[in-house]
């Protein structure tokens, strides 16, 4: 079709992603990031996102400039989607950690809590999302109360108190 771009494909993807959504920071996420950094707690991201990890990392860097995410994995980069254990195993491999040393925080019972538990990580359910915030990936396969230990928080400051 003889189409050429004046920017790289990665730059074009970032332009498209930011055109679709500028993104937003959930309340107290910046405070949480600062706390984790101060305590030298390592961080990374696993996302069921249609954009690349590089594009999502650019958005995180813009919205949460204090982040020190070691990696940003997206399902578009690795074919698999959470709750598939492969996404968690890739993150563990990148971090060099064993699952029993990792807490995984997410806002989806099915994708994050069941997925992290299935990979041997300790799951933390973040329920701070308000009714008017979009949640594109609903828990269609939502299961009842899990039969394993997990933490439920409504505010990132709750997790800071627990970790302190």
Secondary structure by P-SEA (a helix, b strand, c coil): ccccccccaaaaaaaaaaaacccccccaaaaaaaaaaaacccbbbbbcccccaaaaaaaaaaacccccccbbbcccccccccccaaaaaaaaaaaccccccbbbbbccccccaaaaaaaccbbbbbcccccccccccccccccccccbbbbbbccaaaaaaaac
